Amino acid sequence: MSALISDGSVFGMSSHLAIRGCLGRSLGQAPASAKSESDRIHFVTPCHRKETDYTKAIELKPDAADAYYNRGIAYSNKGDSDRAIPDYTKAIELKPDYADAYYDRGVAYSDKGDRDRAIADYTKAIELKPDNAKAYNNRGNAYSDKGDRDRAIADYTKAIEIEPDYADAYYNRGNAYSDKGDNDRAIVDYRRSLKLFTDPSDREDALRELRRLRAE
């Protein structure tokens, strides 16, 4: 199954990593070919800003949590999770209730394949910001990567409750149902995602899964 995934790769099935900031897609893998967003709504880090801009800000004000967070986003936009994670961690140290920093550190851990740390960070982000549908979706992907389809389905369902038109969550839940052998529910979710997707490649992914299930 081919798809967008926020966050990482295991088990050798093809997928795409999520769109982050100004980037396009990078390749990765996931067991259920999940779709996810490492955050398509970050406006705090303009595309033209570089990590050096935030390094200068940190030098001027070492206790500026936002500067560390934004530099982390800049590193993440370059695909440098190893540098991004310490900056998110520092932002959290300076601002313990920084929900976005927990969320994006979870994405960075997912990119590195560290599902357990990713789940812990998404869970904290949800505690701090319970209406974060993307955190539920991404945590669902991490659970799915670990083979826990039931928890994944619960998270995708919660994401849909928060954002009823969340195409990725419908698609991901369809994958999870399909993996459990519940093809009827999977078809319903794939059809819904097909109606909601606007990107042609995403729509093709949903159509491909529908054709596969109909052929079985």
FIPA-859937 format. One record per atom (N, C-alpha, C): residue number from 1; residue in one letter; x, y, z; atom name. Coordinates in steps of 0.001 Angstrom, whole numbers, always signed. Layout:
! residues N
    nr   rest        px        py        pz   atom
   NUM      a         X         Y         Z     CA
...
! end
This chain:
! residues 216
    nr   rest        px        py        pz   atom
     1      m      +852     -1191        +0      N
     1      m        +0        +0        +0     CA
     1      m      +885     +1236        +0      C
     2      s      +584     +2175      -827      N
     2      s     +1412     +3361      -938     CA
     2      s      +692     +4561      -364      C
     3      a     +1426     +5430      +387      N
     3      a      +739     +6521     +1064     CA
     3      a     +1675     +7559     +1619      C
     4      l     +1074     +8563     +2250      N
     4      l     +1820     +9579     +2986     CA
     4      l     +1911     +9146     +4424      C
     5      i     +3069     +9257     +5012      N
     5      i     +3154     +8976     +6442     CA
     5      i     +3999    +10008     +7119      C
     6      s     +3574    +10369     +8225      N
     6      s     +4281    +11414     +8925     CA
     6      s     +5623    +10933     +9250      C
     7      d     +5683     +9810     +9400      N
     7      d     +6645     +9737    +10420     CA
     7      d     +7271     +8380    +10380      C
     8      g     +7978     +7946     +9522      N
     8      g     +8889     +6899     +9776     CA
     8      g     +8752     +5661     +8946      C
     9      s     +9418     +4603     +9350      N
     9      s     +9481     +3446     +8508     CA
     9      s     +9874     +2202     +9272      C
    10      v     +9099     +1125     +9030      N
    10      v     +9482      -204     +9466     CA
    10      v     +8716     -1228     +8650      C
    11      f     +9103     -2457     +8777      N
    11      f     +8377     -3596     +8239     CA
    11      f     +8327     -3651     +6721      C
    12      g     +9007     -2741     +6014      N
    12      g     +9225     -2921     +4604     CA
    12      g     +8077     -2725     +3657      C
    13      m     +7021     -1997     +4038      N
    13      m     +5964     -1704     +3069     CA
    13      m     +6052      -249     +2672      C
    14      s     +5859        +3     +1390      N
    14      s     +6123     +1334      +867     CA
    14      s     +5154     +2386     +1368      C
    15      s     +5677     +3590     +1611      N
    15      s     +4841     +4733     +1987     CA
    15      s     +5627     +6007     +1784      C
    16      h     +4988     +7133     +2044      N
    16      h     +5642     +8424     +1961     CA
    16      h     +5640     +9083     +3319      C
    17      l     +6658     +9877     +3570      N
    17      l     +6680    +10664     +4794     CA
    17      l     +5814    +11900     +4626      C
    18      a     +5390    +12434     +5754      N
    18      a     +4477    +13559     +5711     CA
    18      a     +5128    +14814     +5206      C
    19      i     +4278    +15731     +4756      N
    19      i     +4732    +17057     +4367     CA
    19      i     +5048    +17840     +5625      C
    20      r     +6201    +18437     +5666      N
    20      r     +6546    +19284     +6795     CA
    20      r     +6973    +20637     +6270      C
    21      g     +6392    +21669     +6817      N
    21      g     +6806    +23020     +6465     CA
    21      g     +6766    +23247     +4967      C
    22      c     +7910    +23629     +4404      N
    22      c     +7980    +23958     +2990     CA
    22      c     +8437    +22778     +2148      C
    23      l     +8666    +21624     +2791      N
    23      l     +9207    +20497     +2053     CA
    23      l     +8163    +19797     +1219      C
    24      g     +8619    +19045      +243      N
    24      g     +7768    +18094      -437     CA
    24      g     +7806    +16792      +335      C
    25      r     +7764    +15663      -383      N
    25      r     +7727    +14392      +300     CA
    25      r     +9105    +13753      +325      C
    26      s     +9346    +13022     +1371      N
    26      s    +10527    +12172     +1410     CA
    26      s    +10048    +10757     +1638      C
    27      l    +10833     +9786     +1200      N
    27      l    +10352     +8412     +1246     CA
    27      l    +10636     +7773     +2581      C
    28      g     +9731     +6861     +2945      N
    28      g     +9897     +6094     +4162     CA
    28      g     +9042     +4863     +4044      C
    29      q     +8865     +4121     +5144      N
    29      q     +8060     +2922     +5087     CA
    29      q     +7248     +2801     +6355      C
    30      a     +6143     +2054     +6270      N
    30      a     +5320     +1819     +7437     CA
    30      a     +4503      +585     +7207      C
    31      p     +4122      -118     +8254      N
    31      p     +3451     -1383     +8068     CA
    31      p     +2109     -1246     +7378      C
    32      a     +1361      -203     +7681      N
    32      a       +26       -56     +7115     CA
    32      a       -39     +1082     +6127      C
    33      s     +1083     +1590     +5708      N
    33      s     +1135     +2695     +4766     CA
    33      s      +280     +3857     +5241      C
    34      a      +554     +4325     +6415      N
    34      a      -261     +5370     +7019     CA
    34      a       -71     +6703     +6343      C
    35      k     -1111     +7515     +6446      N
    35      k     -1009     +8900     +6014     CA
    35      k      -953     +9755     +7260      C
    36      s      -131    +10808     +7200      N
    36      s       +17    +11600     +8390     CA
    36      s      +565    +12969     +8062      C
    37      e      +517    +13843     +9025      N
    37      e     +1013    +15198     +8866     CA
    37      e     +1966    +15502     +9982      C
    38      s     +3202    +15833     +9610      N
    38      s     +4116    +16223    +10657     CA
    38      s     +3870    +17654    +11041      C
    39      d     +3093    +18318    +10375      N
    39      d     +2354    +19530    +10674     CA
    39      d     +2337    +20431     +9478      C
    40      r     +1206    +20415     +8785      N
    40      r     +1046    +21237     +7589     CA
    40      r      +614    +22648     +7943      C
    41      i      +488    +22948     +9230      N
    41      i       -30    +24263     +9608     CA
    41      i      +975    +25082    +10392      C
    42      h     +2274    +24737    +10305      N
    42      h     +3273    +25550    +10989     CA
    42      h     +3516    +26841    +10213      C
    43      f     +3102    +27952    +10802      N
    43      f     +3381    +29239    +10202     CA
    43      f     +4422    +29995    +11015      C
    44      v     +4872    +29405    +12144      N
    44      v     +5814    +30107    +13014     CA
    44      v     +7205    +30174    +12399      C
    45      t     +7481    +29316    +11434      N
    45      t     +8791    +29294    +10822     CA
    45      t     +8671    +29575     +9329      C
    46      p     +8805    +30832     +8907      N
    46      p     +8699    +31134     +7481     CA
    46      p     +9714    +30329     +6680      C
    47      c     +9348    +29996     +5454      N
    47      c    +10180    +29110     +4647     CA
    47      c    +11574    +29683     +4405      C
    48      h    +11701    +30991     +4407      N
    48      h    +13000    +31573     +4100     CA
    48      h    +13897    +31662     +5323      C
    49      r    +13349    +31386     +6512      N
    49      r    +14163    +31459     +7714     CA
    49      r    +15082    +30249     +7802      C
    50      k    +16316    +30466     +8271      N
    50      k    +17276    +29394     +8451     CA
    50      k    +17571    +29226     +9932      C
    51      e    +18147    +28074    +10261      N
    51      e    +18455    +27825    +11670     CA
    51      e    +19425    +28863    +12229      C
    52      t    +20253    +29442    +11344      N
    52      t    +21206    +30449    +11822     CA
    52      t    +20493    +31695    +12350      C
    53      d    +19328    +32008    +11785      N
    53      d    +18568    +33157    +12276     CA
    53      d    +18163    +32942    +13728      C
    54      y    +17731    +31721    +14037      N
    54      y    +17288    +31428    +15392     CA
    54      y    +18463    +31241    +16335      C
    55      t    +19593    +30779    +15808      N
    55      t    +20800    +30677    +16632     CA
    55      t    +21198    +32059    +17134      C
    56      k    +21097    +33060    +16267      N
    56      k    +21412    +34433    +16681     CA
    56      k    +20437    +34911    +17748      C
    57      a    +19164    +34557    +17576      N
    57      a    +18160    +34947    +18567     CA
    57      a    +18445    +34284    +19907      C
    58      i    +18866    +33022    +19882      N
    58      i    +19191    +32297    +21107     CA
    58      i    +20390    +32921    +21802      C
    59      e    +21366    +33351    +21018      N
    59      e    +22541    +34010    +21602     CA
    59      e    +22146    +35290    +22331      C
    60      l    +21172    +36003    +21773      N
    60      l    +20713    +37244    +22394     CA
    60      l    +19820    +36985    +23596      C
    61      k    +19048    +35890    +23538      N
    61      k    +18127    +35573    +24625     CA
    61      k    +18105    +34059    +24831      C
    62      p    +19031    +33549    +25644      N
    62      p    +19181    +32093    +25806     CA
    62      p    +17981    +31382    +26422      C
    63      d    +17070    +32141    +27035      N
    63      d    +15905    +31508    +27653     CA
    63      d    +14654    +31628    +26788      C
    64      a    +14841    +31882    +25505      N
    64      a    +13704    +32045    +24590     CA
    64      a    +13264    +30682    +24053      C
    65      a    +12217    +30130    +24647      N
    65      a    +11737    +28810    +24236     CA
    65      a    +11319    +28787    +22776      C
    66      d    +10666    +29855    +22313      N
    66      d    +10195    +29890    +20925     CA
    66      d    +11353    +29838    +19937      C
    67      a    +12479    +30453    +20294      N
    67      a    +13630    +30443    +19387     CA
    67      a    +14169    +29020    +19225      C
    68      y    +14259    +28289    +20332      N
    68      y    +14701    +26893    +20239     CA
    68      y    +13706    +26061    +19432      C
    69      y    +12434    +26281    +19718      N
    69      y    +11401    +25531    +18992     CA
    69      y    +11469    +25821    +17492      C
    70      n    +11555    +27081    +17130      N
    70      n    +11597    +27454    +15717     CA
    70      n    +12860    +26944    +15027      C
    71      r    +13977    +26928    +15765      N
    71      r    +15187    +26370    +15167     CA
    71      r    +15011    +24870    +14962      C
    72      g    +14310    +24225    +15907      N
    72      g    +14004    +22809    +15722     CA
    72      g    +13191    +22570    +14470      C
    73      i    +12194    +23436    +14239      N
    73      i    +11390    +23318    +13016     CA
    73      i    +12270    +23506    +11779      C
    74      a    +13178    +24469    +11840      N
    74      a    +14071    +24706    +10699     CA
    74      a    +14915    +23466    +10420      C
    75      y    +15438    +22838    +11473      N
    75      y    +16201    +21597    +11278     CA
    75      y    +15305    +20495    +10728      C
    76      s    +14089    +20389    +11260      N
    76      s    +13163    +19364    +10772     CA
    76      s    +12848    +19569     +9304      C
    77      n    +12686    +20824     +8900      N
    77      n    +12414    +21127     +7495     CA
    77      n    +13553    +20674     +6585      C
    78      k    +14745    +20559     +7155      N
    78      k    +15904    +20072     +6399     CA
    78      k    +16073    +18570     +6542      C
    79      g    +15187    +17929     +7319      N
    79      g    +15292    +16496     +7540     CA
    79      g    +16324    +16103     +8567      C
    80      d    +16757    +17062     +9402      N
    80      d    +17797    +16816    +10401     CA
    80      d    +17160    +16619    +11771      C
    81      s    +16587    +15434    +11985      N
    81      s    +15919    +15149    +13252     CA
    81      s    +16905    +15134    +14423      C
    82      d    +18141    +14718    +14184      N
    82      d    +19117    +14638    +15269     CA
    82      d    +19410    +16007    +15878      C
    83      r    +19355    +17043    +15068      N
    83      r    +19548    +18396    +15609     CA
    83      r    +18229    +18992    +16090      C
    84      a    +17158    +18600    +15461      N
    84      a    +15857    +19151    +15843     CA
    84      a    +15462    +18712    +17250      C
    85      i    +15686    +17443    +17576      N
    85      i    +15229    +16904    +18858     CA
    85      i    +15811    +17652    +20052      C
    86      p    +17114    +17922    +20103      N
    86      p    +17633    +18680    +21253     CA
    86      p    +17017    +20077    +21375      C
    87      d    +16699    +20695    +20256      N
    87      d    +16082    +22023    +20326     CA
    87      d    +14660    +21944    +20855      C
    88      y    +13889    +20953    +20416      N
    88      y    +12548    +20777    +20977     CA
    88      y    +12635    +20479    +22474      C
    89      t    +13623    +19664    +22845      N
    89      t    +13805    +19308    +24259     CA
    89      t    +14132    +20539    +25086      C
    90      k    +14986    +21401    +24558      N
    90      k    +15338    +22632    +25280     CA
    90      k    +14124    +23539    +25394      C
    91      a    +13343    +23628    +24350      N
    91      a    +12126    +24442    +24392     CA
    91      a    +11181    +23934    +25476      C
    92      i    +11080    +22612    +25605      N
    92      i    +10224    +22017    +26626     CA
    92      i    +10771    +22292    +28023      C
    93      e    +12093    +22230    +28172      N
    93      e    +12703    +22548    +29473     CA
    93      e    +12367    +23976    +29896      C
    94      l    +12387    +24883    +28934      N
    94      l    +12115    +26287    +29224     CA
    94      l    +10622    +26564    +29368      C
    95      k     +9799    +25758    +28702      N
    95      k     +8352    +25949    +28720     CA
    95      k     +7688    +24577    +28792      C
    96      p     +7536    +24037    +30002      N
    96      p     +7072    +22649    +30160     CA
    96      p     +5699    +22337    +29572      C
    97      d     +4888    +23352    +29346      N
    97      d     +3557    +23108    +28769     CA
    97      d     +3520    +23423    +27274      C
    98      y     +4649    +23293    +26616      N
    98      y     +4778    +23646    +25198     CA
    98      y     +4264    +22476    +24345      C
    99      a     +2975    +22452    +24099      N
    99      a     +2346    +21335    +23393     CA
    99      a     +2934    +21115    +22002      C
   100      d     +3161    +22206    +21263      N
   100      d     +3675    +22069    +19900     CA
   100      d     +5073    +21452    +19890      C
   101      a     +5878    +21787    +20901      N
   101      a     +7231    +21222    +20966     CA
   101      a     +7173    +19724    +21223      C
   102      y     +6270    +19291    +22103      N
   102      y     +6097    +17851    +22308     CA
   102      y     +5656    +17173    +21014      C
   103      y     +4689    +17805    +20340      N
   103      y     +4170    +17225    +19101     CA
   103      y     +5280    +17065    +18065      C
   104      d     +6037    +18138    +17830      N
   104      d     +7049    +18082    +16781     CA
   104      d     +8236    +17219    +17180      C
   105      r     +8522    +17118    +18486      N
   105      r     +9552    +16168    +18889     CA
   105      r     +9062    +14741    +18629      C
   106      g     +7755    +14514    +18833      N
   106      g     +7195    +13213    +18497     CA
   106      g     +7359    +12890    +17027      C
   107      v     +7134    +13875    +16183      N
   107      v     +7325    +13683    +14743     CA
   107      v     +8785    +13335    +14449      C
   108      a     +9702    +14058    +15093      N
   108      a    +11129    +13795    +14860     CA
   108      a    +11506    +12388    +15316      C
   109      y    +10994    +11977    +16471      N
   109      y    +11256    +10605    +16922     CA
   109      y    +10661     +9592    +15949      C
   110      s     +9470     +9880    +15436      N
   110      s     +8863     +8984    +14456     CA
   110      s     +9728     +8884    +13206      C
   111      d    +10245    +10018    +12772      N
   111      d    +11116    +10018    +11596     CA
   111      d    +12341     +9132    +11809      C
   112      k    +12789     +9044    +13066      N
   112      k    +13957     +8224    +13391     CA
   112      k    +13579     +6768    +13679      C
   113      g    +12277     +6474    +13673      N
   113      g    +11839     +5112    +13935     CA
   113      g    +11701     +4777    +15403      C
   114      d    +11766     +5777    +16277      N
   114      d    +11639     +5558    +17723     CA
   114      d    +10171     +5704    +18110      C
   115      r     +9406     +4642    +17915      N
   115      r     +7951     +4704    +18111     CA
   115      r     +7561     +4973    +19555      C
   116      d     +8275     +4365    +20493      N
   116      d     +7879     +4526    +21892     CA
   116      d     +8021     +5969    +22361      C
   117      r     +9133     +6602    +22021      N
   117      r     +9299     +8014    +22402     CA
   117      r     +8302     +8889    +21649      C
   118      a     +8027     +8530    +20408      N
   118      a     +7043     +9300    +19642     CA
   118      a     +5677     +9223    +20307      C
   119      i     +5269     +8025    +20695      N
   119      i     +3971     +7855    +21347     CA
   119      i     +3915     +8660    +22638      C
   120      a     +4990     +8633    +23417      N
   120      a     +5024     +9391    +24674     CA
   120      a     +4847    +10880    +24419      C
   121      d     +5501    +11390    +23376      N
   121      d     +5402    +12829    +23082     CA
   121      d     +4038    +13196    +22516      C
   122      y     +3491    +12363    +21637      N
   122      y     +2143    +12650    +21128     CA
   122      y     +1126    +12622    +22270      C
   123      t     +1319    +11680    +23194      N
   123      t      +405    +11587    +24335     CA
   123      t      +471    +12844    +25183      C
   124      k     +1671    +13346    +25418      N
   124      k     +1814    +14579    +26198     CA
   124      k     +1212    +15759    +25446      C
   125      a     +1430    +15815    +24149      N
   125      a      +848    +16892    +23342     CA
   125      a      -674    +16869    +23431      C
   126      i     -1250    +15672    +23432      N
   126      i     -2701    +15534    +23537     CA
   126      i     -3189    +15972    +24911      C
   127      e     -2436    +15621    +25955      N
   127      e     -2802    +16052    +27305     CA
   127      e     -2856    +17577    +27394      C
   128      l     -1902    +18224    +26758      N
   128      l     -1810    +19681    +26809     CA
   128      l     -2780    +20356    +25839      C
   129      k     -3085    +19685    +24744      N
   129      k     -3972    +20252    +23730     CA
   129      k     -4890    +19140    +23220      C
   130      p     -5967    +18850    +23955      N
   130      p     -6809    +17688    +23649     CA
   130      p     -7490    +17714    +22283      C
   131      d     -7552    +18866    +21642      N
   131      d     -8207    +18950    +20339     CA
   131      d     -7216    +18836    +19180      C
   132      n     -6032    +18323    +19446      N
   132      n     -5009    +18195    +18407     CA
   132      n     -5250    +16904    +17614      C
   133      a     -6030    +17008    +16564      N
   133      a     -6367    +15839    +15756     CA
   133      a     -5132    +15209    +15126      C
   134      k     -4168    +16023    +14734      N
   134      k     -2973    +15504    +14085     CA
   134      k     -2144    +14661    +15040      C
   135      a     -2144    +15036    +16319      N
   135      a     -1415    +14226    +17300     CA
   135      a     -2063    +12856    +17451      C
   136      y     -3392    +12818    +17457      N
   136      y     -4084    +11526    +17511     CA
   136      y     -3765    +10705    +16267      C
   137      n     -3816    +11332    +15110      N
   137      n     -3536    +10622    +13863     CA
   137      n     -2121    +10060    +13860      C
   138      n     -1158    +10895    +14251      N
   138      n      +228    +10445    +14233     CA
   138      n      +490     +9378    +15289      C
   139      r      -152     +9516    +16458      N
   139      r        +9     +8473    +17468     CA
   139      r      -598     +7169    +16957      C
   140      g     -1727     +7291    +16242      N
   140      g     -2304     +6104    +15627     CA
   140      g     -1329     +5435    +14677      C
   141      n      -605     +6232    +13901      N
   141      n      +397     +5671    +12993     CA
   141      n     +1487     +4936    +13763      C
   142      a     +1922     +5529    +14884      N
   142      a     +2966     +4891    +15680     CA
   142      a     +2472     +3568    +16263      C
   143      y     +1240     +3564    +16761      N
   143      y      +677     +2304    +17263     CA
   143      y      +568     +1284    +16137      C
   144      s      +141     +1745    +14964      N
   144      s       +32      +836    +13829     CA
   144      s     +1387      +259    +13457      C
   145      d     +2416     +1104    +13491      N
   145      d     +3768      +640    +13202     CA
   145      d     +4202      -460    +14171      C
   146      k     +3694      -394    +15413      N
   146      k     +4024     -1387    +16426     CA
   146      k     +3105     -2610    +16369      C
   147      g     +2159     -2589    +15436      N
   147      g     +1264     -3719    +15276     CA
   147      g       +20     -3668    +16140      C
   148      d      -192     -2552    +16831      N
   148      d     -1352     -2424    +17726     CA
   148      d     -2490     -1736    +16970      C
   149      r     -3204     -2511    +16155      N
   149      r     -4230     -1953    +15297     CA
   149      r     -5415     -1394    +16094      C
   150      d     -5740     -2030    +17218      N
   150      d     -6898     -1569    +17982     CA
   150      d     -6677      -160    +18545      C
   151      r     -5496       +70    +19102      N
   151      r     -5197     +1420    +19603     CA
   151      r     -5109     +2411    +18455      C
   152      a     -4562     +1961    +17341      N
   152      a     -4473     +2837    +16169     CA
   152      a     -5864     +3262    +15716      C
   153      i     -6779     +2317    +15626      N
   153      i     -8139     +2633    +15190     CA
   153      i     -8797     +3608    +16157      C
   154      a     -8585     +3401    +17456      N
   154      a     -9157     +4310    +18453     CA
   154      a     -8637     +5735    +18256      C
   155      d     -7343     +5864    +17947      N
   155      d     -6771     +7202    +17740     CA
   155      d     -7266     +7830    +16449      C
   156      y     -7339     +7059    +15386      N
   156      y     -7855     +7612    +14133     CA
   156      y     -9314     +8053    +14302      C
   157      t    -10066     +7257    +15041      N
   157      t    -11466     +7603    +15275     CA
   157      t    -11580     +8906    +16055      C
   158      k    -10721     +9078    +17041      N
   158      k    -10731    +10326    +17821     CA
   158      k    -10344    +11505    +16933      C
   159      a     -9364    +11322    +16067      N
   159      a     -8968    +12391    +15146     CA
   159      a    -10140    +12801    +14268      C
   160      i    -10912    +11819    +13818      N
   160      i    -12073    +12099    +12971     CA
   160      i    -13169    +12806    +13763      C
   161      e    -13339    +12430    +15030      N
   161      e    -14320    +13122    +15873     CA
   161      e    -13981    +14606    +15994      C
   162      i    -12692    +14898    +16107      N
   162      i    -12252    +16289    +16249     CA
   162      i    -12337    +17027    +14918      C
   163      e    -11912    +16369    +13842      N
   163      e    -11938    +16961    +12500     CA
   163      e    -12677    +15993    +11561      C
   164      p    -13973    +16139    +11413      N
   164      p    -14779    +15184    +10636     CA
   164      p    -14371    +15038     +9177      C
   165      d    -13658    +15994     +8632      N
   165      d    -13225    +15909     +7234     CA
   165      d    -11740    +15569     +7104      C
   166      y    -11197    +14902     +8095      N
   166      y     -9766    +14588     +8130     CA
   166      y     -9501    +13358     +7242      C
   167      a     -9178    +13617     +5992      N
   167      a     -9029    +12544     +5001     CA
   167      a     -7969    +11526     +5399      C
   168      d     -6817    +12003     +5871      N
   168      d     -5741    +11081     +6236     CA
   168      d     -6187    +10088     +7295      C
   169      a     -6946    +10565     +8279      N
   169      a     -7376     +9688     +9365     CA
   169      a     -8330     +8607     +8851      C
   170      y     -9224     +8981     +7919      N
   170      y    -10096     +7970     +7319     CA
   170      y     -9279     +6922     +6564      C
   171      y     -8319     +7392     +5798      N
   171      y     -7481     +6465     +5026     CA
   171      y     -6709     +5543     +5965      C
   172      n     -6104     +6132     +7000      N
   172      n     -5324     +5330     +7938     CA
   172      n     -6191     +4304     +8660      C
   173      r     -7391     +4730     +9055      N
   173      r     -8279     +3791     +9734     CA
   173      r     -8692     +2683     +8774      C
   174      g     -8875     +3038     +7505      N
   174      g     -9147     +2011     +6500     CA
   174      g     -8027      +991     +6424      C
   175      n     -6777     +1464     +6463      N
   175      n     -5639      +547     +6468     CA
   175      n     -5690      -388     +7666      C
   176      a     -5976      +191     +8838      N
   176      a     -5990      -613    +10061     CA
   176      a     -7096     -1660    +10013      C
   177      y     -8274     -1250     +9538      N
   177      y     -9360     -2223     +9399     CA
   177      y     -8981     -3315     +8402      C
   178      s     -8357     -2915     +7308      N
   178      s     -7939     -3882     +6302     CA
   178      s     -6946     -4877     +6889      C
   179      d     -5997     -4372     +7673      N
   179      d     -5006     -5242     +8300     CA
   179      d     -5653     -6228     +9260      C
   180      k     -6779     -5836     +9855      N
   180      k     -7506     -6722    +10774     CA
   180      k     -8461     -7669    +10038      C
   181      g     -8554     -7508     +8715      N
   181      g     -9437     -8354     +7936     CA
   181      g    -10869     -7869     +7885      C
   182      d    -11116     -6656     +8372      N
   182      d    -12471     -6080     +8356     CA
   182      d    -12613     -5237     +7090      C
   183      n    -12790     -5914     +5982      N
   183      n    -12778     -5228     +4694     CA
   183      n    -13975     -4312     +4496      C
   184      d    -15110     -4657     +5072      N
   184      d    -16299     -3816     +4905     CA
   184      d    -16062     -2428     +5496      C
   185      r    -15538     -2386     +6715      N
   185      r    -15254     -1090     +7331     CA
   185      r    -14128      -371     +6589      C
   186      a    -13154     -1135     +6127      N
   186      a    -12049      -528     +5384     CA
   186      a    -12565      +157     +4124      C
   187      i    -13455      -491     +3406      N
   187      i    -13999       +85     +2174     CA
   187      i    -14743     +1383     +2461      C
   188      v    -15527     +1394     +3539      N
   188      v    -16255     +2616     +3905     CA
   188      v    -15280     +3761     +4142      C
   189      d    -14183     +3488     +4860      N
   189      d    -13218     +4547     +5159     CA
   189      d    -12442     +4975     +3922      C
   190      y    -12054     +4033     +3088      N
   190      y    -11350     +4411     +1855     CA
   190      y    -12249     +5273      +958      C
   191      r    -13520     +4924      +879      N
   191      r    -14439     +5733       +67     CA
   191      r    -14549     +7142      +620      C
   192      r    -14625     +7237     +1927      N
   192      r    -14730     +8568     +2542     CA
   192      r    -13464     +9381     +2286      C
   193      s    -12311     +8746     +2421      N
   193      s    -11058     +9463     +2179     CA
   193      s    -10967     +9905      +723      C
   194      l    -11456     +9055      -184      N
   194      l    -11421     +9405     -1608     CA
   194      l    -12224    +10670     -1879      C
   195      k    -13350    +10821     -1210      N
   195      k    -14178    +12012     -1385     CA
   195      k    -13503    +13261      -823      C
   196      l    -12701    +13073      +226      N
   196      l    -12113    +14216      +927     CA
   196      l    -10745    +14620      +391      C
   197      f    -10002    +13679      -149      N
   197      f     -8667    +14003      -657     CA
   197      f     -8764    +14977     -1837      C
   198      t     -7819    +15906     -1881      N
   198      t     -7729    +16831     -3005     CA
   198      t     -6481    +16576     -3850      C
   199      d     -5461    +15987     -3253      N
   199      d     -4228    +15700     -3978     CA
   199      d     -4429    +14468     -4865      C
   200      p     -4098    +14559     -6149      N
   200      p     -4324    +13427     -7057     CA
   200      p     -3631    +12137     -6622      C
   201      s     -2427    +12248     -6081      N
   201      s     -1711    +11036     -5667     CA
   201      s     -2394    +10379     -4470      C
   202      d     -2939    +11202     -3572      N
   202      d     -3675    +10649     -2435     CA
   202      d     -4936     +9944     -2907      C
   203      r     -5615    +10561     -3851      N
   203      r     -6832     +9954     -4392     CA
   203      r     -6510     +8624     -5083      C
   204      e     -5398     +8576     -5768      N
   204      e     -4990     +7342     -6439     CA
   204      e     -4686     +6252     -5403      C
   205      d     -4075     +6635     -4272      N
   205      d     -3813     +5655     -3214     CA
   205      d     -5123     +5034     -2720      C
   206      a     -6118     +5898     -2463      N
   206      a     -7407     +5399     -1976     CA
   206      a     -8077     +4504     -3011      C
   207      l     -8034     +4905     -4283      N
   207      l     -8623     +4091     -5347     CA
   207      l     -7925     +2738     -5457      C
   208      r     -6606     +2751     -5300      N
   208      r     -5846     +1507     -5386     CA
   208      r     -6279      +528     -4295      C
   209      e     -6461     +1056     -3079      N
   209      e     -6873      +177     -1985     CA
   209      e     -8291      -341     -2195      C
   210      l     -9180      +515     -2715      N
   210      l    -10530       +68     -3008     CA
   210      l    -10549     -1044     -4062      C
   211      r     -9752      -868     -5108      N
   211      r     -9692     -1901     -6142     CA
   211      r     -9138     -3202     -5580      C
   212      r     -8130     -3084     -4726      N
   212      r     -7536     -4279     -4131     CA
   212      r     -8570     -5061     -3317      C
   213      l     -9326     -4342     -2476      N
   213      l    -10287     -5015     -1623     CA
   213      l    -11440     -5607     -2428      C
   214      r    -11851     -4903     -3472      N
   214      r    -12938     -5417     -4305     CA
   214      r    -12538     -6665     -5059      C
   215      a    -11233     -6788     -5313      N
   215      a    -10728     -7940     -6065     CA
   215      a    -10553     -9169     -5178      C
   216      e    -10573     -8981     -3882      N
   216      e    -10347    -10102     -2973     CA
   216      e    -11611    -10978     -2834      C
! end
